[in-house]
Amino acid sequence: MLEHDNTSATITRWWILTLGVGAVVIGVVAALLLRIIRAANSIDRYAADIWDAGQAIARNTAAIWQLGQTNAVAGQILATAQSIDGHAAAIDQALTGANGVAPSEATAAEPGATPTPSSAQ
């Protein structure tokens, strides 16, 4: 029976050793998993910060994309203003006549005076 007790003690020692090694392995694996989880959370926070910064940049630069349309409208405004200027010059030319004096200037006399037939057109 002595041998049986010695074998039982050996088996018990191996079980305790195996359980100890298993506990150490589980502890190391748990520590590594916690480290991975912390790294993943850090990456997630950085990704959220990048996303927020990207959205802010998009909001702040949205007007730049509209500059092309603004330039096209400004060109149309310039063309319209030049057309108005040309028409105003033609109206001015028609009103001033060939002698370069506007009809209102030719008929204007001193207050109370009547225009002369030579000054009326």
C-alpha distances in whole Angstrom, upper triangle without the diagonal:
4,5,5,6,9,10,11,13,14,15,17,18,20,21,23,24,26,27,29,30,31,33,35,36,37,39,41,42,43,45,46,47,49,51,52,53,55,57,58,59,61,62,63,65,67,68,69,72,73,74,76,77,78,80,82,83,84,86,88,89,90,93,93,93,96,98,99,101,102,104,105,107,108,110,111,113,114,116,117,118,120,122,123,124,126,128,129,131,132,133,134,137,138,139,140,143,144,146,142,143,142,144,143,144,147,148,147,150,151,150,153,154,155,154,156,157,156,153,151,150
4,5,5,6,9,10,11,13,14,15,17,19,20,21,23,24,26,27,29,30,32,33,35,36,37,39,41,42,43,45,46,48,50,51,52,54,56,57,58,60,61,62,64,66,67,68,70,72,73,75,76,77,79,81,82,83,85,87,88,89,93,92,92,95,97,98,100,101,103,105,106,107,109,111,112,113,115,116,118,119,121,122,124,125,127,128,130,131,132,134,136,137,138,139,142,143,145,141,142,141,143,142,143,146,148,146,149,150,149,152,154,154,153,155,156,155,152,150,149
4,5,5,6,9,10,11,12,14,15,17,18,20,21,22,24,26,27,28,30,32,33,34,36,37,39,40,42,43,44,46,48,49,50,52,54,55,56,58,59,61,63,64,65,67,69,70,71,73,74,75,77,79,80,81,83,85,86,87,91,90,90,93,95,96,98,99,101,102,104,105,107,108,110,111,113,114,116,117,119,120,121,123,125,126,127,129,130,131,133,135,136,137,140,141,143,139,140,139,141,140,141,145,146,145,148,148,148,150,152,152,151,154,154,153,150,149,147
4,5,5,6,9,10,10,12,14,15,16,18,20,21,22,24,26,27,28,30,31,32,34,36,37,38,40,42,43,44,46,47,48,50,52,53,55,56,58,59,61,62,63,65,67,68,69,71,73,74,75,77,78,79,81,83,84,85,89,89,88,91,93,94,96,97,99,100,102,103,105,106,108,109,111,112,114,115,117,118,120,121,123,124,126,127,128,130,132,133,134,136,138,139,141,138,139,137,139,138,139,143,144,143,146,146,146,148,150,150,149,152,152,151,148,147,145
4,5,5,6,9,10,10,12,14,15,16,18,20,21,22,24,25,27,28,30,31,33,34,36,37,39,40,41,43,45,46,47,49,51,52,53,55,56,57,59,61,62,63,65,67,68,70,71,72,74,76,77,78,80,82,83,84,88,88,87,90,92,94,95,97,98,100,101,102,104,106,107,108,110,111,113,115,116,117,119,121,122,123,125,127,127,129,131,132,133,134,137,138,140,136,137,136,138,137,138,141,142,141,144,145,144,147,148,149,148,150,151,150,147,145,144
4,5,5,6,9,10,11,12,14,15,16,18,20,21,22,24,26,27,28,30,31,33,34,36,37,39,40,42,43,45,46,48,49,51,52,54,55,56,58,60,61,62,64,66,67,69,70,71,73,75,76,77,79,81,82,83,86,86,86,89,91,92,94,95,97,98,100,101,103,105,106,107,109,110,111,113,115,116,117,119,121,122,123,125,126,127,129,131,132,133,136,137,139,135,136,135,137,136,137,140,142,140,143,144,143,146,148,148,147,149,150,149,146,144,143
4,5,5,6,8,10,11,12,14,15,16,18,20,21,22,24,26,27,28,30,31,32,34,36,37,38,40,42,43,44,46,48,49,50,52,53,54,56,58,59,61,63,64,65,67,68,69,71,73,74,75,77,79,80,81,84,84,84,87,89,90,92,93,95,96,98,99,101,102,103,105,107,108,109,111,113,114,115,117,119,120,121,123,124,125,127,129,130,131,133,135,136,133,134,133,135,134,135,138,140,138,141,142,142,144,146,146,145,147,148,147,143,142,141
4,5,5,6,8,10,10,12,14,15,16,18,20,21,22,24,25,26,28,30,31,32,34,36,37,38,40,41,43,44,46,47,49,50,52,53,55,56,57,59,61,62,63,65,67,68,69,71,72,73,75,77,78,79,83,83,83,86,88,89,90,92,93,95,96,98,99,101,102,104,105,107,108,110,111,112,114,116,117,118,120,122,123,124,126,127,128,130,132,134,135,132,133,131,133,132,134,137,138,137,140,140,140,142,144,144,143,146,146,145,142,141,139
4,5,5,6,9,10,10,12,14,15,16,18,20,21,22,24,25,27,28,30,31,33,34,36,37,39,40,41,43,45,46,47,49,51,52,53,55,56,58,60,61,62,64,66,67,68,70,71,73,74,76,77,78,82,82,82,85,87,88,89,91,93,94,95,97,99,100,101,103,105,106,107,109,111,112,113,115,116,117,119,121,122,123,125,127,127,129,131,133,134,131,132,130,132,131,132,136,137,136,139,139,138,141,143,143,142,145,145,144,141,140,138
4,5,5,6,9,10,10,12,14,15,16,18,20,21,22,24,25,27,28,30,31,33,34,36,37,39,40,42,43,44,46,48,49,50,52,54,55,56,58,59,61,63,64,65,67,69,70,71,73,74,76,77,80,80,80,83,85,86,88,89,91,92,94,95,97,98,100,101,103,104,105,107,109,110,111,113,115,116,117,119,120,121,123,125,126,127,129,131,132,129,130,129,131,130,131,134,135,134,137,138,137,140,142,142,141,143,144,143,139,138,137
4,5,5,6,9,10,10,12,14,15,16,18,20,21,22,24,26,26,28,30,31,32,34,36,37,38,40,42,43,44,46,47,48,50,52,53,54,56,58,59,61,62,63,65,67,68,69,71,73,74,75,78,78,78,81,83,84,86,87,89,90,92,93,95,96,97,99,101,102,103,105,107,108,109,111,113,114,115,117,118,119,121,123,124,125,127,129,131,127,128,127,129,128,129,132,133,132,135,136,135,138,140,140,139,141,142,141,137,136,135
4,5,5,6,9,10,10,12,14,15,16,18,20,21,22,24,25,26,28,30,31,32,34,36,37,39,40,41,43,45,46,47,49,51,52,53,55,56,57,59,61,62,64,65,67,68,70,71,72,74,77,77,77,80,82,83,85,86,88,89,91,92,94,95,97,98,100,101,102,104,106,107,108,110,112,112,114,116,117,118,120,122,123,124,126,128,130,126,127,125,128,127,128,131,132,131,134,134,134,137,138,138,137,140,140,140,136,135,133
4,5,5,6,8,10,10,12,14,15,16,18,20,21,22,24,25,27,28,30,31,33,34,36,37,39,40,42,43,45,46,48,49,51,52,54,55,56,58,60,61,63,64,66,67,69,70,71,73,76,76,76,79,81,82,84,85,87,88,90,91,93,94,96,97,99,100,101,103,105,106,107,109,111,111,113,115,116,117,119,121,122,123,125,127,128,125,126,124,127,126,127,130,131,130,133,133,133,136,137,138,136,139,139,139,135,134,133
4,5,5,6,8,10,10,12,14,15,16,18,20,21,22,24,25,27,28,30,31,32,34,36,37,38,40,42,43,44,46,48,49,50,52,53,54,56,58,59,61,63,64,65,67,68,69,71,74,74,74,77,79,80,81,83,85,86,88,89,91,92,93,95,97,98,99,101,103,104,105,107,108,109,111,113,114,115,117,119,120,121,123,125,126,123,124,122,125,124,125,128,129,128,131,132,131,134,136,136,135,137,137,137,133,132,130
4,5,5,6,8,10,10,12,14,15,16,18,20,21,22,24,25,26,28,30,31,32,34,36,37,38,40,41,42,44,46,47,48,50,52,53,55,56,57,59,61,62,63,65,67,68,69,72,72,72,75,77,78,80,81,83,84,86,87,89,91,92,93,95,96,97,99,101,102,103,105,107,108,110,111,112,113,116,117,118,119,122,123,125,121,122,121,123,122,123,126,127,126,129,130,129,132,134,134,133,135,136,135,132,130,129
4,5,5,6,9,10,10,12,14,15,16,18,20,21,22,24,25,27,28,30,31,33,34,36,37,39,40,41,43,45,46,47,49,51,52,53,55,56,58,60,61,62,64,65,67,68,72,72,72,74,77,78,79,81,82,84,85,87,88,90,91,93,94,96,97,99,100,101,103,105,106,107,109,111,112,113,115,116,117,118,121,122,124,120,121,120,122,121,122,125,126,125,128,129,128,131,132,133,132,134,135,134,131,129,128
4,5,5,6,8,10,11,12,14,15,17,18,20,21,23,24,26,27,28,30,32,33,34,36,37,39,40,42,43,45,46,48,49,51,52,54,55,57,58,60,61,63,64,65,67,70,70,70,73,75,76,78,79,81,82,84,85,87,89,90,91,93,94,95,97,99,100,101,103,105,106,107,109,110,111,113,115,116,117,119,121,122,119,120,118,121,120,121,124,125,124,127,128,127,130,131,132,131,133,134,133,129,128,127
4,5,5,6,8,10,10,12,14,15,16,18,20,21,22,24,26,27,28,30,31,32,34,36,37,38,40,42,43,44,46,47,49,51,52,53,55,57,58,59,61,62,63,65,68,68,68,71,73,74,76,77,79,80,82,83,85,86,87,89,91,92,93,95,97,98,99,101,103,103,105,107,108,109,111,113,114,115,117,119,120,117,118,116,119,118,119,122,123,122,125,126,125,128,130,130,129,131,132,131,127,126,125
4,6,5,6,9,10,10,12,14,15,16,18,20,21,22,24,25,26,28,30,31,32,34,36,37,38,40,41,43,45,46,47,49,51,52,53,55,56,57,59,61,62,63,67,67,67,70,72,73,74,76,78,79,80,82,84,85,86,88,90,91,92,94,95,96,98,100,101,102,104,106,107,108,110,112,112,114,116,118,119,116,117,115,117,116,117,121,122,121,123,124,124,126,128,128,127,130,130,129,126,125,123
4,5,5,6,9,10,10,12,14,15,16,18,20,21,23,24,25,27,29,30,31,33,35,36,37,39,40,42,43,45,46,48,49,51,52,54,55,57,58,60,61,62,66,66,66,69,71,72,74,75,77,78,80,81,83,84,85,87,89,90,91,93,95,96,97,99,101,101,103,105,106,107,109,111,112,113,115,117,118,115,116,114,117,115,116,120,121,120,122,123,122,125,127,127,126,129,129,128,125,124,122
4,5,5,6,9,10,11,12,14,15,16,18,20,21,22,24,26,27,28,30,32,33,34,36,37,39,40,42,43,45,47,48,49,51,52,54,55,57,58,59,61,64,64,64,67,69,70,72,73,75,76,78,79,81,82,84,85,87,88,89,91,93,94,95,97,99,99,101,103,104,105,107,109,110,111,113,115,116,113,114,112,115,114,115,118,119,118,121,122,121,124,125,126,125,127,128,127,123,122,121
4,5,5,6,8,10,10,12,14,15,16,18,20,21,22,24,26,26,28,30,31,32,34,36,37,38,40,42,43,45,46,47,49,51,52,53,55,57,58,59,62,62,62,65,67,68,70,71,73,74,76,77,79,81,82,83,85,86,87,89,91,92,93,95,97,98,99,101,102,103,105,107,108,109,111,113,115,111,112,111,113,112,113,116,117,116,119,120,119,122,124,124,123,125,126,125,121,120,119
4,5,5,6,9,10,10,12,14,15,16,18,20,21,22,24,25,27,28,30,31,33,34,36,37,39,40,41,43,45,46,48,49,51,52,54,55,56,58,61,61,61,64,66,68,69,70,72,74,75,76,78,80,81,82,84,85,86,88,90,91,92,94,96,97,98,100,101,102,104,106,107,108,110,112,114,110,111,109,112,111,112,115,116,115,118,118,118,121,122,122,121,124,124,124,120,119,118
4,5,5,6,9,10,10,12,14,15,16,18,20,21,23,24,26,27,29,30,32,33,34,36,38,39,40,42,43,45,46,48,49,51,53,54,55,57,60,60,60,63,65,66,68,69,71,72,74,75,77,79,79,81,83,84,85,87,89,90,91,93,95,95,97,99,100,101,103,105,106,107,109,111,112,109,110,108,111,110,110,114,115,114,117,117,117,120,121,121,120,123,123,122,119,118,116
4,5,5,6,8,10,11,12,14,15,16,18,20,21,22,24,26,27,28,30,31,33,34,36,37,38,40,42,43,45,46,48,49,51,52,53,55,58,58,58,61,63,64,66,67,69,70,72,73,75,76,77,79,81,82,83,85,87,88,89,91,93,93,95,97,98,99,101,103,104,105,107,109,110,107,108,106,109,108,109,112,113,112,115,116,115,118,120,120,119,121,121,121,117,116,115
4,5,5,6,9,10,10,12,14,15,16,18,20,21,22,24,25,26,28,30,31,33,34,36,37,39,40,41,43,45,46,47,49,51,52,53,57,57,56,59,62,63,64,66,67,69,70,72,73,75,76,78,79,81,82,84,85,86,88,90,91,92,94,96,97,98,100,101,102,104,106,107,109,105,106,105,107,106,107,110,112,110,113,114,113,116,118,118,117,119,120,119,116,115,113
4,5,5,6,9,10,11,12,14,15,16,18,20,21,23,24,26,27,29,30,31,33,35,36,37,39,40,42,44,45,46,48,49,51,52,56,56,56,59,61,62,64,65,67,68,69,71,73,74,75,77,79,80,81,83,85,85,87,89,90,91,93,95,96,97,99,101,101,102,105,106,108,104,105,104,106,105,106,109,110,109,112,113,112,115,116,117,116,118,119,118,114,113,112
4,5,5,6,9,10,11,12,14,15,16,18,20,21,23,24,26,27,28,30,32,33,34,36,37,39,41,42,43,45,47,48,49,51,54,54,54,57,59,60,62,63,65,66,68,69,71,73,73,75,77,78,79,81,83,84,85,87,89,89,91,93,94,95,97,99,100,101,103,105,106,103,104,102,105,104,104,108,109,108,111,111,111,114,115,115,114,117,117,116,113,112,110
4,5,5,6,9,10,10,12,14,15,16,18,20,21,22,24,26,27,28,30,31,32,34,36,37,39,40,42,43,45,46,47,49,52,52,52,55,57,58,60,61,63,64,66,67,69,70,71,73,75,76,77,79,81,82,83,85,87,87,89,91,92,93,95,97,98,99,101,103,104,101,102,100,103,102,103,106,107,106,109,110,109,112,114,114,113,115,115,115,111,110,109
4,5,5,6,9,10,10,12,14,15,16,18,20,21,22,24,25,27,29,30,31,33,35,36,37,39,40,42,43,45,46,47,51,51,51,54,56,57,59,60,62,64,65,66,68,70,70,72,74,75,76,78,80,81,82,84,86,86,88,90,91,92,94,96,96,98,100,102,103,100,101,99,102,100,101,105,106,105,108,108,108,110,112,112,111,114,114,113,110,109,107
4,5,5,6,9,10,11,12,14,15,17,18,20,21,23,24,26,27,29,30,32,33,35,36,38,39,41,42,43,45,46,50,50,50,53,55,56,58,59,61,63,64,65,67,69,69,71,73,74,75,77,79,80,81,83,85,85,87,89,90,91,93,95,95,97,99,101,102,98,99,98,100,99,100,103,105,103,106,107,106,109,110,111,110,112,113,112,109,108,106
4,5,5,6,9,10,11,12,14,15,16,18,20,21,22,24,26,27,28,30,31,33,35,36,37,39,41,42,43,44,48,48,48,51,53,54,56,57,59,60,62,63,65,66,67,69,71,72,73,75,77,78,79,81,82,83,85,87,88,89,91,93,93,95,97,99,100,96,98,96,99,98,98,102,103,102,105,105,105,108,109,109,108,111,111,110,107,106,104
4,5,5,6,9,10,10,12,14,15,16,18,20,21,22,24,25,27,28,30,31,33,35,36,37,39,40,42,43,46,46,46,49,51,53,54,55,57,59,60,61,63,65,66,67,69,70,71,73,75,76,77,79,81,82,83,85,86,87,89,91,92,93,95,97,99,95,96,94,97,96,97,100,101,100,103,104,103,106,108,108,107,109,110,109,105,104,103
4,5,5,6,9,10,10,12,14,15,16,18,20,21,23,24,25,27,29,30,31,33,35,36,37,39,40,42,45,45,46,48,50,52,53,54,56,58,59,60,62,64,65,66,68,70,70,72,74,75,76,79,80,81,82,85,85,86,88,90,91,92,94,96,97,94,95,93,96,95,96,99,100,99,102,102,102,104,106,106,105,108,108,107,104,103,101
4,5,5,6,9,10,11,12,14,15,17,18,20,21,23,24,26,27,28,30,32,33,34,36,37,39,40,44,44,44,47,49,50,52,53,55,57,58,59,61,63,63,65,67,68,69,71,73,74,75,77,78,79,81,83,84,85,87,89,89,90,93,94,96,92,93,92,94,93,94,97,99,97,100,101,100,103,105,105,104,106,107,106,103,102,100
4,5,5,6,9,10,10,12,14,15,16,18,20,21,22,24,26,27,28,30,31,32,34,36,37,38,42,42,42,45,47,48,50,51,53,54,56,57,59,60,61,63,65,66,67,69,71,72,73,75,76,77,79,81,82,83,85,87,87,89,91,93,94,91,92,90,93,92,93,96,97,96,99,99,99,102,103,104,102,105,105,104,101,100,98
4,5,5,6,9,10,10,12,14,15,16,18,20,21,23,24,25,27,29,30,31,33,35,36,37,41,41,41,44,46,47,49,50,52,53,54,56,58,59,60,62,64,65,66,68,70,70,72,74,75,76,78,80,81,82,84,85,86,87,90,92,93,89,90,89,91,90,91,94,95,94,97,98,97,100,102,102,101,103,104,103,99,98,97
4,5,5,6,9,10,11,12,14,15,17,18,20,21,23,24,26,27,29,30,32,33,34,36,39,40,40,43,45,46,48,49,51,52,53,55,57,58,59,61,63,64,65,67,69,69,70,73,74,75,77,79,79,80,83,84,85,86,89,90,91,88,89,87,90,89,90,93,94,93,95,96,96,98,100,100,99,102,102,101,98,97,96
4,5,5,6,9,10,11,12,14,15,16,18,20,21,22,24,26,27,28,30,31,33,34,38,37,38,41,43,44,46,47,48,50,52,53,55,56,57,59,61,62,63,65,67,67,69,71,72,73,75,77,78,78,81,82,83,84,87,88,90,86,87,86,88,87,88,91,92,91,94,95,94,97,99,99,98,100,101,100,96,96,94
4,5,5,6,9,10,10,12,14,15,16,18,20,21,22,24,25,27,28,30,31,32,36,36,36,39,41,42,44,45,47,48,50,51,53,54,55,57,59,60,61,63,65,66,67,69,71,71,73,75,76,77,79,81,81,83,85,87,88,85,86,84,87,86,87,90,91,90,93,94,93,96,97,98,96,99,99,98,95,94,92
4,5,5,6,9,10,10,12,14,15,16,18,20,21,23,24,26,27,29,30,31,35,35,35,38,40,42,43,44,46,48,49,50,52,54,54,56,58,59,60,62,64,65,66,68,70,70,72,74,75,76,78,80,80,82,84,86,87,84,85,83,85,84,85,88,89,88,91,92,91,94,95,96,95,97,98,97,94,92,91
4,5,5,6,9,10,11,12,14,15,17,18,20,21,23,24,26,27,28,30,33,33,34,37,39,40,42,43,45,47,48,49,51,52,53,55,57,58,59,61,63,63,64,67,68,69,70,73,73,74,77,78,79,80,83,84,85,82,83,81,84,83,84,87,88,87,90,90,90,93,94,94,93,96,96,95,92,91,90
4,5,5,6,9,10,10,12,14,15,16,18,20,21,22,24,25,27,28,31,31,32,35,36,38,40,41,42,44,45,46,48,50,51,52,55,56,57,59,60,61,62,65,66,67,69,71,72,72,75,76,77,78,81,82,84,80,81,80,82,81,82,85,87,85,88,89,89,92,93,93,92,94,95,94,90,89,88
4,5,5,6,9,10,10,12,14,15,16,18,20,21,23,24,26,27,30,30,31,33,35,37,38,39,41,43,44,45,47,49,50,51,53,54,55,57,59,60,61,64,65,65,67,69,70,71,73,75,76,77,79,81,83,79,80,78,81,80,81,84,85,84,87,88,87,90,91,92,90,93,93,93,89,88,86
4,5,5,6,9,10,11,12,14,15,17,18,20,21,23,24,26,29,29,30,33,35,37,38,38,41,42,43,44,47,48,49,50,53,54,54,56,58,59,60,62,64,64,66,68,69,70,72,74,74,76,78,80,81,78,79,77,79,78,79,82,83,82,85,86,85,88,89,90,89,91,92,91,88,87,85
4,5,5,6,9,10,10,12,14,15,16,18,20,21,22,24,27,27,28,31,32,34,36,37,38,40,42,42,45,46,47,48,51,52,52,54,56,57,58,61,62,63,64,67,67,68,70,72,73,74,76,78,79,76,77,75,78,77,77,81,82,81,84,84,84,87,88,89,87,90,90,89,86,85,84
4,5,5,6,9,10,10,12,14,15,16,18,20,21,22,26,26,26,29,31,32,34,35,37,38,40,41,43,44,45,47,49,50,51,53,55,55,57,59,60,61,63,65,66,67,69,70,71,73,75,76,78,74,75,74,76,75,76,80,81,80,83,84,83,86,87,87,86,89,89,88,85,84,82
4,5,5,6,9,10,11,12,14,15,17,18,20,21,24,25,25,28,30,32,33,34,36,38,38,40,42,43,44,46,48,49,50,52,54,54,56,58,59,60,62,64,64,65,68,69,70,71,74,75,77,73,74,72,75,74,75,78,79,78,81,82,81,84,85,85,84,87,87,87,83,82,81
4,5,5,6,9,10,11,12,14,15,16,18,20,23,23,24,27,29,31,32,33,35,37,37,38,41,42,43,44,47,48,48,50,52,53,54,56,58,58,60,62,63,64,66,68,68,70,72,74,75,72,72,71,73,72,73,76,77,76,79,80,79,82,83,84,83,85,86,85,81,81,79
4,5,5,6,9,10,10,12,14,15,16,18,21,21,22,25,26,28,30,31,32,34,35,36,38,40,41,42,45,46,46,48,50,51,52,54,56,57,58,60,61,62,64,66,67,68,70,72,73,70,71,69,72,71,72,75,76,75,78,79,79,81,83,83,81,84,84,83,80,79,78
4,5,5,6,9,10,11,12,14,15,16,20,20,20,23,25,27,28,29,31,33,34,35,37,39,39,41,43,44,45,47,49,50,51,53,54,55,57,59,60,61,63,65,65,67,69,71,72,69,70,68,70,70,71,74,75,74,77,78,77,80,81,81,80,83,83,82,79,78,76
4,5,5,6,9,10,11,12,14,15,19,19,20,22,24,27,28,28,30,32,33,34,36,38,38,40,42,43,44,46,48,48,50,52,53,54,56,58,59,59,62,63,64,65,68,70,71,67,68,66,69,68,69,72,73,72,75,75,75,78,79,79,78,81,81,81,77,76,75
4,5,5,6,9,10,10,12,14,17,17,19,21,23,25,26,27,29,31,32,32,35,36,37,38,41,42,42,44,46,47,48,50,52,52,54,56,57,58,60,62,62,64,66,68,69,65,66,65,67,66,67,70,72,70,73,74,74,77,78,78,77,79,80,79,76,75,73
4,5,5,6,9,10,10,12,15,15,16,19,20,22,24,25,26,28,29,30,33,34,35,36,39,40,40,42,44,45,46,49,50,51,52,55,55,56,58,60,61,62,64,66,68,64,65,63,66,65,66,69,71,70,73,73,73,76,77,77,76,78,79,78,74,73,72
4,5,5,6,9,10,10,14,15,15,17,20,22,23,23,26,27,28,29,32,33,33,35,37,38,39,41,43,44,45,47,49,49,51,53,54,55,57,59,59,61,63,65,66,63,64,62,64,63,64,68,69,68,71,72,71,74,75,75,74,77,77,76,73,72,70
4,5,5,6,9,10,13,14,15,17,19,21,22,22,25,27,27,28,31,32,32,34,37,37,38,40,42,42,44,46,47,48,50,52,53,53,56,57,58,59,62,63,65,61,62,60,63,62,62,66,67,66,69,69,69,72,73,73,72,75,75,74,71,70,69
4,5,5,6,8,11,11,13,15,16,19,20,21,22,25,26,26,29,30,31,32,35,36,36,38,40,41,42,44,46,46,48,50,51,52,54,56,56,58,60,62,63,59,60,59,61,61,61,65,66,65,68,69,68,71,72,73,71,74,74,73,70,69,67
4,6,5,6,9,10,10,13,15,17,18,19,21,23,23,24,27,28,29,31,33,34,35,37,38,39,40,43,44,45,47,49,49,50,53,54,55,56,59,60,62,58,59,58,60,59,60,63,65,64,67,68,68,70,71,71,70,72,73,72,68,67,66
4,6,5,8,10,11,12,15,17,18,18,20,22,23,24,26,27,28,30,32,33,33,36,37,38,39,42,43,43,45,47,48,49,51,53,53,55,57,59,60,57,58,56,58,57,58,62,63,62,65,65,65,68,69,69,68,70,71,70,67,66,64
4,6,7,9,11,12,13,16,17,17,19,22,22,22,25,27,27,28,31,32,32,34,36,37,38,40,42,42,44,46,47,47,50,52,52,53,56,58,59,55,56,54,57,56,57,60,61,60,63,64,63,66,67,68,66,69,69,69,65,64,63
4,5,5,7,9,11,13,15,15,17,19,20,20,23,24,25,26,29,30,30,32,34,35,36,38,40,40,42,44,45,46,48,50,51,52,54,56,57,54,55,53,56,55,56,59,60,59,62,63,63,66,67,67,66,68,68,67,64,63,61
4,5,6,7,9,12,12,13,15,17,18,19,21,23,23,25,27,28,29,31,33,33,35,37,38,39,41,43,44,45,47,48,49,51,53,55,56,53,54,52,54,54,55,58,59,58,61,62,62,65,66,66,64,67,67,66,63,62,60
4,5,5,7,10,10,10,12,15,15,15,18,20,20,21,24,25,25,28,29,30,31,34,35,35,37,39,40,41,43,45,46,47,49,51,52,49,50,48,51,50,51,54,55,55,58,59,59,61,62,62,61,63,63,62,59,58,56
4,5,5,8,10,10,11,14,15,15,17,19,20,21,23,25,25,27,29,30,31,33,35,36,37,39,40,41,43,45,46,47,49,51,52,49,50,49,51,51,52,55,56,55,58,60,60,63,63,63,62,64,64,63,60,59,57
4,6,7,8,9,11,13,14,15,17,19,20,21,23,24,26,27,29,30,31,33,35,36,37,39,40,42,43,45,46,48,50,51,53,50,51,49,52,51,52,55,57,56,59,61,61,64,64,64,62,64,64,63,60,59,57
4,5,5,6,9,10,11,12,14,16,17,18,20,21,22,24,26,27,28,30,32,33,34,36,37,38,40,42,43,44,46,48,50,47,48,46,48,48,49,52,53,53,56,58,57,60,61,61,59,61,61,60,57,56,54
4,5,5,6,9,10,10,12,14,15,16,18,20,20,22,24,25,26,28,30,31,32,34,35,36,38,40,41,42,44,46,47,44,45,44,47,46,47,50,52,51,54,56,56,59,59,59,57,59,59,58,55,54,52
4,5,5,6,9,10,11,13,14,15,17,19,20,21,23,24,26,27,29,30,32,33,35,36,37,39,40,42,44,45,47,44,45,44,46,46,47,50,52,51,55,56,57,59,60,59,57,59,59,58,55,54,51
4,5,5,6,9,10,11,12,14,15,17,18,20,21,23,24,26,27,28,30,32,33,34,36,37,39,40,42,44,46,43,44,42,45,44,46,48,50,49,53,55,55,57,58,57,55,57,57,56,53,52,50
4,5,5,6,9,10,10,12,14,15,16,18,20,21,22,24,26,26,28,30,31,32,34,36,37,38,40,42,44,40,42,40,42,42,43,46,47,47,50,52,52,54,55,55,53,55,55,54,51,50,48
4,5,5,6,9,10,10,12,14,15,16,18,20,21,22,24,25,27,29,30,31,33,34,36,37,39,40,42,39,40,39,41,41,42,45,47,46,50,51,52,54,55,54,52,54,54,53,50,49,47
4,5,5,6,9,10,11,13,14,15,17,18,20,21,23,24,26,27,29,30,32,33,35,36,38,39,41,38,40,38,41,41,42,44,46,46,49,51,52,54,54,54,51,53,53,52,49,48,45
4,5,5,6,9,10,10,12,14,15,16,18,20,21,22,24,26,27,28,30,31,32,34,36,38,40,37,38,36,38,38,39,42,44,43,47,49,49,51,52,51,49,51,51,50,47,45,43
4,5,5,6,9,10,10,12,14,15,16,18,20,21,22,24,25,26,28,30,31,32,34,36,38,34,36,34,37,36,37,40,42,41,45,46,47,50,50,49,47,49,49,48,45,44,42
4,5,5,6,9,10,11,12,14,15,16,18,20,21,23,24,25,27,29,30,31,33,34,36,33,35,33,36,36,37,40,41,41,45,47,47,50,50,49,47,49,48,47,44,43,41
4,5,5,6,9,10,11,12,14,15,16,18,20,21,22,24,26,27,28,30,32,33,35,32,34,32,34,35,36,38,40,40,44,46,46,48,48,48,45,47,47,46,43,41,39
4,5,5,6,9,10,10,12,14,15,16,18,20,21,22,24,25,26,28,30,32,34,31,32,30,32,32,33,36,37,37,41,43,43,45,46,45,43,45,45,44,41,39,37
4,5,5,6,9,10,10,12,14,15,16,18,20,21,22,24,25,26,28,30,32,29,30,29,31,31,32,35,37,36,40,42,42,45,45,44,42,44,44,42,39,38,36
4,5,5,6,9,10,11,12,14,15,17,18,20,21,23,24,26,27,28,31,28,29,28,30,31,32,34,36,36,40,42,43,45,45,44,42,43,43,41,39,37,35
4,5,5,6,9,10,10,12,14,15,16,18,20,21,22,24,26,28,30,27,28,26,28,29,30,32,34,34,38,40,40,43,42,42,39,41,41,40,37,35,33
4,5,5,6,9,10,10,12,14,15,16,18,20,21,22,24,26,28,25,26,24,26,27,28,30,32,32,35,37,38,40,40,40,37,39,39,38,35,34,32
4,5,5,6,9,10,10,12,14,15,16,18,20,21,22,24,26,23,24,23,26,26,27,29,31,32,35,37,38,41,40,40,37,39,38,37,34,33,31
4,5,5,6,8,10,11,12,14,15,16,18,20,21,23,25,22,24,22,25,25,27,29,30,31,35,37,38,40,40,38,36,37,37,35,33,31,29
4,5,5,6,8,10,10,12,14,15,16,18,20,22,24,21,22,20,22,23,24,26,28,28,32,34,35,37,37,36,33,35,35,33,31,29,27
4,5,5,6,9,10,10,12,14,15,16,18,20,22,19,20,18,21,21,22,25,27,27,30,32,33,36,35,35,32,34,33,32,29,28,26
4,5,5,6,9,10,10,12,14,15,17,18,20,18,19,18,21,22,23,24,26,27,31,33,34,37,36,35,32,33,33,31,28,27,25
4,5,5,6,8,10,10,12,14,15,17,20,17,19,17,19,20,21,23,25,25,29,32,33,35,34,33,30,31,31,29,27,25,23
4,5,5,6,8,10,10,12,14,17,18,15,16,14,16,17,18,20,22,23,26,29,29,32,31,30,28,29,29,28,25,23,21
4,5,5,6,9,10,10,12,14,16,13,14,13,16,17,18,19,22,22,26,28,30,32,31,30,27,28,28,26,24,23,21
4,5,5,6,9,10,11,13,15,13,14,13,15,17,18,19,21,23,26,29,30,32,31,30,27,28,27,25,23,22,19
4,5,5,6,9,10,13,15,13,13,11,13,14,16,17,19,20,23,26,27,29,28,27,24,25,24,23,21,19,17
4,5,5,6,9,11,12,10,10,8,11,12,13,15,17,18,21,24,25,27,26,25,22,24,23,22,19,18,16
4,5,5,6,8,10,8,10,9,11,14,14,15,17,19,22,25,27,29,27,26,23,23,23,21,18,18,15
4,6,5,8,11,10,10,9,10,13,14,14,16,18,22,25,26,28,26,24,21,22,21,19,17,16,13
4,6,9,10,9,8,6,7,9,10,11,13,14,18,21,23,24,23,21,18,19,18,17,15,13,11
4,7,7,5,5,4,7,9,9,10,12,14,17,20,22,24,22,21,18,18,18,16,13,13,11
4,6,6,7,7,8,11,12,11,13,16,19,22,24,26,23,22,18,18,17,15,13,12,10
4,6,8,10,11,14,14,13,16,18,20,24,26,28,25,23,20,19,18,15,14,14,12
4,6,8,10,13,12,10,14,16,18,21,24,25,23,21,18,17,16,13,12,13,11
4,7,9,12,10,10,14,15,17,20,23,25,23,22,19,19,18,16,13,14,13
4,6,8,6,7,10,11,14,17,19,21,19,18,15,16,16,14,11,12,11
4,5,5,6,9,10,13,16,18,20,18,17,14,16,16,14,11,11,10
4,5,5,6,8,12,15,17,18,16,15,11,13,13,12,9,7,7
4,6,5,6,10,13,14,15,14,13,11,13,14,14,10,9,10
4,6,5,8,11,13,15,14,13,11,13,14,13,9,10,11
4,6,8,11,14,15,13,12,9,10,11,9,6,7,8
4,6,10,11,12,10,9,6,8,9,9,6,6,8
4,7,8,10,9,9,7,10,12,12,9,9,12
4,6,8,6,7,6,9,12,12,10,11,14
4,6,6,8,9,12,15,16,13,15,18
4,6,9,10,14,17,18,15,16,19
4,7,10,13,16,18,16,16,20
4,7,9,13,14,12,13,17
4,6,9,12,10,10,14
4,7,8,7,7,11
4,5,5,7,10
4,6,5,8
4,6,8
4,7
4
